[in-house]
């Protein structure tokens, strides 16, 4: 099987490519990635010379480039997305363009080329803020809260419309918060880890009692491959880690595992519209495809911290340029940034 992987230089995409190429000689992979701030080919050094792997730089919003990359592939696994909630709040336009328009372009080209299966990788955030102790299943309503989650919910619905209207062979996965090696350090857990290792303040939004379901990226990759190989067309599959913790509790776990003091914890102003709880039930994928998470959170967290500690060269590379500017603007100078957002919302549209 020849697989087009969009966004394959990002965190989950690169782990998926390495996972697939390490498991089977029956699959070849074309990595199609625009190489924006979070796309890093250093994530794929271990497979760069593999004859079953190739890379094409391109934008999923460019139909000509997409068609050239997709030609000859039988399946598509669509990771490419602007995926950071804070970025979607401060700059919504790129999120809508990539996540909605980009998915539409991919669907159109995939129909044209008669792709046999299209796996659309989505997120638990489309279900929105869950009540205390509640869990979302695949039939729960979509109630996104941020421009990011709204864009992913929109793309999910477009995919479902293509299944119904055009008998398009698509499947949707919705995963909980991923963690593991190669995650860009603007996201919650790698930010906690890298700041802790450097002895810097560990920023916690608001009271830190937001609850998240944690899934090791290797388990996520196993789930996506199971859906690609055996998932039923037109279905949605939740992929969750089944470890729901408050952010503050997770930060304390990180500090203990890194051998650092809780005095590094630093509460910062909460972001607008911050959901309190995400949590998934995963009975469907376990029942139909035999998948369940295998990496215990304690083991996965320790392995992830060890990886960041050992890969200082990788960290130095991703911390240059835009990442540092972003971190300074939205964490070190957070109050002024939130004020600017509030002011911009009062302006008349141009």
PyMOL commands that set and color helices and strands:
alter all, ss='L'
color gray80, all
select helices_A, chain A and resi 11-23+41-47+63-70+85-90+92-112+124-127+147-166+188-198+217-230+247-257+262-264+283-289+297-310+312-318+322-332+334-345
alter helices_A, ss='H'
color red, helices_A
select strands_A, chain A and resi 2-6+28-33+53-57+75-78+117-123+170-175+177-179+202-205+211-216+236-239+244-246+265-268
alter strands_A, ss='S'
color yellow, strands_A
deselect
rebuild
show_as cartoon
